[in-house]
C-alpha cells in the first residue's frame, strides 16, 4: 500500500486543483447552510445563534453525518461524500481523503480569523473606563473562577474517584479557563456586553485566559517529566502583566495616531486594512511572548476603542465575524463525539459518573465566582457566574494536550469531553433564561 503522500503524488496537477477546490468550497457550503438553518430555528426559540452553530457542527461532524471531520479525531469522513468528490475530480476516494486531511488546516486558519475578529470586535465595543472601573471585581471573579474548579475538581478526582495525582491535576486544570469567544458572542447578541455584568465577565474571561496559560505551562512541564522550575512561570506571568499594561496605555494614547494614519490613506478599504494591521500586530505580539493570540486580538480592539473611526471599523469587522466566527463555532461542534453519552455501552459508564461530578464542579465553581466580588450597586451575580461557565475551545485544547501526552484514561478523557460539551451548550441556554427579554431600567446600567 502506498503511503499518503505517494497517493497525492500520483494525481495530476489539474485533478489535484479540482479536488482541493471542491473540498474547500464544499466545506464552506456545508458549514454555512447547516449553521444558518439551525440558527434560524434558535432565533425563533429565543436562543442565542451560537447554540445553533454548535448544534450544526455536531450534526455534520463526528457525531452526525461525518461531512466535516477534524483529522485529529478517530472518525472518518463519509464514504458517500468521498465517492462523490472522487467521481467529480476523477480520482479515487482514498486520494480524496488524503487531500481532505492535507487541506483541513486551511479551514482551521479561517476559523481562527473568525475568533480573532470576534474578540477584536469585543474589545472595540468595550468601554475602557468601564472595563477599568470593574477591574477589581473582574480580578476577583477570575481568581475565584480558576481556584474553585481547579481545587474541587482535583481533590474530588483524587480522593473520591482515586484518580492518580497527575491526571487529576490535569483534569482540574482543564476546568479553569473560560471561552471568551463564546461568552462575548452570547453577551453581544443579548445586548449585555456594555452593562456592568458584561464588562466584569469579559474582563474576568481575559484574566482567566492569562491564568489558564500559566496553569497550562505548569501542568505541561509536570506532565512532560522535565524538571519543573518557578522561573519560566514567573517570566510568563510578568509577560502577561506587561502585555495587558501596554495594551491599556496604548488604548489611551494610540487612537489619535491611528486616526491620523487613516486620514492620510486614500485607497478604498483604508479603515478595514489599517484595523486588520493593528489586529494582526497585536496577535503576533501576544504569541511572540508566549501568550494566546486571542488575547492580542482583544487588546487590539481595546486599543482602537477610542478611535473616531470606531463605527467604520465595526462596519468593516462585523461581516468578518458573521462569516468566519460561524466557521469557528461550527468546527467546535464537529469535534464533539457524543457517543460517550451512551449509557448502554459499559465502557462509557465510568466516564459518565466522573463526568457528572466534573460537570457539577465546573458549573458550581464558576457560578460561585459570581458571588465573589463586592459591588456598591446591585448587579446580577447569576449572570456573571453563568457568563464564566463555557469552556468551549479552551477545554478542548486542554483535552487534546492530555490525550497527546497519554496521561488520561479513556474514562477520564470522556469525562472531560462531557464537561466541555455540557458547559458549552448549557451556558447560552441558561444565560438566555436568566437575562430579561426587555432591557432593565437605565438606572441599573453603567453610565455612558
C-alpha positions in Angstrom: 0.0 0.0 0.0 1.4 3.4 -1.0 1.9 6.0 1.8 -0.4 9.0 1.8 2.0 11.5 0.1 2.6 8.9 -2.6 -1.1 8.8 -3.3 -1.2 12.6 -3.9 2.0 12.4 -6.0 0.2 10.1 -8.5 -2.5 12.7 -9.1 -2.2 15.2 -12.0 -2.0 18.9 -11.1 -5.4 19.5 -12.7 -7.0 16.7 -10.7 -5.4 17.9 -7.5 -6.6 21.5 -8.1 -10.2 20.3 -8.9 -10.2 18.1 -5.7 -8.9 20.9 -3.5 -11.3 23.4 -4.8 -14.3 21.1 -4.4 -13.2 20.3 -0.9 -12.6 23.9 0.2 -15.8 25.2 -1.4 -17.9 22.2 -0.4 -16.9 22.5 3.3 -17.9 26.2 3.4 -21.2 25.4 1.7 -22.0 22.6 4.2 -21.0 24.8 7.2 -22.9 27.8 6.2 -26.1 26.0 5.1 -26.2 23.9 8.3 -25.3 26.8 10.6 -27.8 29.3 9.2 -30.6 26.8 9.0 -30.3 25.8 12.7 -29.5 29.4 13.8 -32.9 30.4 12.3 -34.6 27.8 14.5 -32.7 29.0 17.5 -33.7 32.6 17.0 -37.4 31.6 16.7 -36.9 29.8 20.0 -35.3 32.9 21.5 -32.0 31.2 22.0 -28.6 32.5 21.0 -27.5 31.8 17.4 -24.1 30.4 18.7 -26.1 27.5 20.1 -27.4 26.7 16.6 -23.8 26.9 15.2 -22.6 24.4 17.8 -25.5 22.1 17.1 -24.9 22.4 13.4 -21.3 21.3 14.0 -22.5 18.3 15.9 -24.9 17.3 13.1 -22.4 17.5 10.3 -19.4 16.3 12.4 -18.1 13.1 14.1 -21.4 12.7 16.0 -23.6 13.1 12.9 -23.3 12.9 9.2 -19.4 12.9 9.1 -19.4 15.6 6.4 -16.8 17.7 8.3 -14.5 15.6 10.4 -11.3 17.1 12.1 -8.4 14.9 11.1 -7.2 14.6 14.8 -10.4 12.6 15.7 -10.8 8.8 15.3 -13.8 9.3 13.0 -13.6 9.0 9.2 -15.3 11.3 6.6 -18.4 9.9 5.0 -17.7 7.3 2.3 -20.6 8.6 0.2 -19.0 12.1 0.2 -15.6 10.7 -0.7 -17.1 8.7 -3.6 -19.0 11.8 -4.9 -16.0 14.1 -4.7 -13.8 11.4 -6.2 -16.0 10.9 -9.2 -16.2 14.7 -9.8 -12.4 15.1 -9.6 -11.8 11.7 -11.3 -9.6 10.4 -8.5 -10.0 7.5 -6.0 -11.9 8.1 -2.7 -8.8 7.3 -0.6 -6.9 10.1 -2.5 -9.8 12.5 -1.7 -9.5 11.5 1.9 -5.8 12.3 2.0 -6.3 15.7 0.2 -9.0 16.4 2.8 -6.6 15.9 5.7 -3.9 17.9 4.0 -6.2 20.9 3.3 -8.1 20.9 6.6 -5.6 23.2 8.3 -6.6 26.0 5.9 -10.2 25.7 7.2 -8.9 25.9 10.8 -7.0 29.0 9.8 -10.1 30.6 8.5 -11.9 29.7 11.8 -9.1 31.4 13.8 -9.6 34.6 11.8 -13.2 34.4 12.9 -12.3 34.1 16.5 -9.8 36.9 16.3 -12.3 39.1 14.5 -14.9 38.4 17.2 -12.5 39.2 20.1 -11.3 42.3 18.3 -14.9 43.5 17.9 -15.5 42.7 21.6 -12.5 44.8 22.6 -13.7 47.6 20.2 -17.1 47.6 21.8 -15.8 47.7 25.4 -15.7 51.0 27.1 -12.2 51.3 28.6 -13.3 53.4 31.5 -16.0 50.9 32.4 -13.6 48.0 32.0 -11.1 49.6 34.3 -13.9 50.5 36.7 -14.7 46.8 37.2 -11.1 45.7 37.2 -11.1 44.7 40.9 -14.4 42.8 40.5 -13.2 41.1 37.3 -9.9 40.1 39.0 -11.8 38.6 42.0 -14.2 36.7 39.7 -11.3 35.4 37.6 -9.3 34.2 40.5 -12.3 32.6 42.2 -13.4 31.1 38.9 -9.9 29.4 38.5 -9.2 28.4 42.0 -12.6 26.8 42.9 -13.0 24.4 39.9 -9.3 23.5 40.0 -9.2 22.7 43.7 -12.5 21.0 43.9 -12.0 19.0 40.7 -8.5 17.9 41.5 -9.4 17.0 45.1 -12.6 15.2 44.2 -11.0 13.1 41.5 -8.0 12.2 43.7 -9.9 11.4 46.9 -13.3 10.3 45.7 -12.5 8.5 42.5 -8.9 7.6 43.3 -7.6 9.0 40.1 -3.7 9.3 40.1 -2.5 12.8 41.1 -1.1 13.9 37.7 -4.3 13.1 35.7 -6.4 14.6 38.5 -4.4 17.8 38.3 -4.7 17.9 34.5 -8.5 17.4 34.7 -8.7 20.1 37.3 -6.7 22.5 35.1 -9.0 21.7 32.2 -11.9 23.3 34.2 -10.1 26.6 34.9 -10.4 28.6 31.7 -13.4 30.4 30.2 -14.1 30.6 26.5 -14.1 34.3 25.9 -15.3 33.8 22.3 -18.5 32.0 23.4 -19.1 34.5 26.3 -18.5 37.5 24.1 -20.8 36.2 21.4 -23.7 35.5 23.8 -23.4 38.8 25.7 -23.1 40.7 22.5 -26.2 39.1 21.0 -28.2 39.6 24.2 -27.2 43.3 24.3 -25.5 42.9 27.7 -21.9 43.4 26.6 -21.7 47.1 27.7 -23.5 46.5 31.0 -21.6 46.2 34.2 -22.1 42.4 34.3 -20.9 42.0 30.8 -17.8 44.1 31.4 -17.0 42.1 34.6 -17.3 38.8 32.7 -15.2 40.0 29.7 -12.5 41.3 32.0 -12.6 38.1 34.1 -12.5 35.9 31.0 -9.4 37.8 29.7 -7.7 37.2 33.1 -8.9 33.6 33.1 -7.1 33.1 29.7 -3.9 34.5 31.3 -4.2 32.4 34.4 -5.1 29.4 32.2 -1.9 29.9 30.2 0.2 29.9 33.3 -1.5 26.8 34.7 -1.2 25.1 31.3 2.6 25.9 31.3 3.0 24.4 34.8 0.9 21.3 34.0 2.6 20.6 30.7 6.0 20.9 32.5 4.9 18.4 35.1 3.4 16.0 32.5 6.5 16.2 30.3 8.5 14.8 33.2 11.0 17.6 33.0 12.5 19.4 35.9 9.9 22.0 37.0 11.2 25.4 37.9 9.4 28.5 39.0 11.5 30.8 36.8 9.6 30.2 33.5 6.2 30.5 35.2 7.2 33.9 36.8 8.5 35.0 33.4 5.3 34.1 31.7 3.2 35.9 34.4 5.3 39.0 34.1 5.0 38.9 30.3 1.2 38.7 30.7 1.1 41.6 33.1 3.3 43.7 30.9 1.2 42.9 27.8 -2.0 44.0 29.5 -0.4 47.1 30.9 0.9 48.2 27.5 -2.5 47.5 25.9 -4.2 49.7 28.4 -1.6 52.5 27.9 -2.0 52.3 24.1 -5.7 52.3 24.4 -5.3 55.8 25.8 -2.6 57.1 23.6 -2.5 55.2 20.2 -6.0 56.0 18.9 -5.1 59.6 17.7 -2.1 58.2 15.8 -4.2 55.5 14.2 -6.8 58.2 13.2 -4.1 60.3 11.6 -2.8 57.4 9.6 -6.2 56.5 8.4 -6.9 60.1 7.4 -3.9 60.1 5.2 -4.9 57.0 3.3 -6.9 57.5 0.1 -7.3 54.0 -1.4 -10.5 52.1 -0.8 -10.7 49.9 2.3 -8.4 52.2 4.3 -10.2 51.7 7.6 -10.5 47.9 7.2 -6.9 47.3 6.2 -5.5 49.6 8.9 -7.6 47.9 11.5 -6.6 44.5 10.3 -2.9 45.5 10.6 -3.4 46.5 14.2 -5.3 43.2 14.9 -2.5 41.1 13.4 0.3 43.0 15.0 -1.3 42.6 18.4 -1.9 38.8 17.8 1.7 38.4 16.7 3.0 40.3 19.7 1.0 38.2 22.2 2.0 34.9 20.6 5.6 36.0 20.4 5.9 36.5 24.2 4.2 33.2 25.0 0.5 34.3 25.4 -2.5 33.3 23.3 -3.0 35.2 20.1 -6.7 35.5 21.1 -5.7 37.8 23.9 -3.9 40.0 21.5 -7.0 40.2 19.3 -9.0 41.5 22.2 -6.2 44.0 23.1 -6.2 45.3 19.5 -9.9 46.1 19.7 -9.4 47.8 23.1 -6.6 49.9 21.7 -8.8 51.2 18.9 -11.9 51.6 21.1 -11.2 55.4 21.5 -10.8 56.0 17.7 -13.0 58.4 15.9 -13.4 55.8 13.2 -14.9 53.2 15.7 -18.2 52.9 13.8 -16.5 52.5 10.5 -14.2 49.8 12.0 -17.2 48.0 13.4 -18.9 48.1 10.0 -15.8 46.6 8.4 -15.3 43.9 11.0 -18.9 42.7 11.6 -19.2 40.9 8.2 -16.0 39.0 9.0 -17.4 37.9 12.3 -20.7 36.9 10.8 -18.9 34.7 8.3 -15.7 33.4 9.9 -16.8 33.2 13.6 -19.5 30.9 12.3 -16.9 28.6 10.9 -15.1 28.7 14.3 -18.1 27.7 16.4 -19.2 25.0 13.9 -15.8 23.4 14.0 -16.0 23.2 17.8 -19.2 21.2 17.3 -17.8 18.9 14.6 -15.1 17.6 17.0 -17.6 16.7 19.8 -18.1 12.9 20.0 -21.5 12.4 21.7 -21.2 8.6 21.6 -19.6 8.8 25.0 -23.1 9.8 26.3 -24.5 6.3 25.6 -25.1 4.7 29.0 -25.8 1.3 27.4 -22.2 0.9 26.5 -20.4 -0.5 29.6 -17.2 1.3 28.6 -19.0 4.7 29.0 -20.4 4.2 32.5 -17.4 5.1 34.5 -16.8 8.1 32.4 -20.4 9.2 32.8 -20.2 9.0 36.6 -16.9 11.0 36.6 -18.4 13.4 34.0 -21.4 14.1 36.2 -19.0 15.1 39.0 -16.8 17.3 36.8 -19.8 19.0 35.2 -21.3 19.8 38.6 -18.0 21.2 39.9 -17.4 23.1 36.6 -20.8 24.8 36.9 -20.8 25.4 40.6 -17.2 26.7 40.7 -17.9 29.4 38.0 -21.4 30.3 39.3 -19.9 30.7 42.9 -17.3 33.1 41.4 -20.3 35.4 40.5 -20.7 36.0 44.3 -17.0 36.5 45.0 -16.8 40.3 44.3 -18.0 43.4 46.2 -20.1 46.0 44.3 -21.6 49.2 45.7 -24.5 48.9 43.3 -26.8 45.9 42.6 -25.7 43.5 39.8 -27.0 40.2 38.5 -24.4 37.9 40.0 -26.0 34.8 38.5 -25.5 36.3 35.0 -21.8 36.9 35.9 -21.3 33.3 37.1 -23.1 31.8 34.1 -21.1 34.0 31.8 -17.9 32.4 33.1 -19.2 28.9 32.6 -18.5 27.8 29.0 -15.1 26.1 28.4 -15.5 25.7 24.6 -12.4 25.5 22.6 -10.2 26.2 25.6 -11.3 23.0 27.3 -10.9 21.1 24.0 -7.3 22.4 23.8 -6.6 21.0 27.3 -8.2 17.7 26.4 -6.1 17.4 23.2 -2.9 18.0 25.1 -3.8 15.4 27.7 -4.6 12.9 25.0 -1.4 13.5 23.2 0.6 13.1 26.4 -1.1 9.8 27.1 -1.9 10.6 30.7 -5.7 10.3 30.5 -7.6 7.1 30.8 -10.4 6.6 28.3 -13.0 7.2 31.1 -11.3 10.4 32.3 -10.9 11.6 28.7 -14.6 11.0 28.1 -15.5 12.8 31.3 -13.5 15.9 30.4 -15.1 15.9 27.0 -18.6 15.7 28.5 -17.7 18.5 30.9 -16.7 20.7 28.0 -19.8 19.8 26.0 -22.1 20.4 28.9 -20.7 23.8 29.9 -20.5 24.9 26.3 -24.1 24.1 25.5 -25.7 25.0 28.8 -24.2 28.4 29.2 -26.0 30.1 26.2 -29.3 28.4 27.2 -29.1 29.4 30.9 -28.0 32.9 30.1 -31.0 33.3 27.8 -33.2 32.1 30.6 -31.9 34.4 33.4 -31.4 37.5 31.3 -34.6 39.5 30.9 -36.1 39.8 27.5 -36.7 43.5 27.9 -33.9 46.0 28.8 -33.7 46.8 32.5 -34.1 50.4 33.7 -31.3 52.7 32.7 -30.6 53.4 36.3 -29.1 50.0 36.6 -26.9 50.3 33.5 -23.4 51.6 33.5 -23.1 55.3 32.9 -22.0 56.2 29.4 
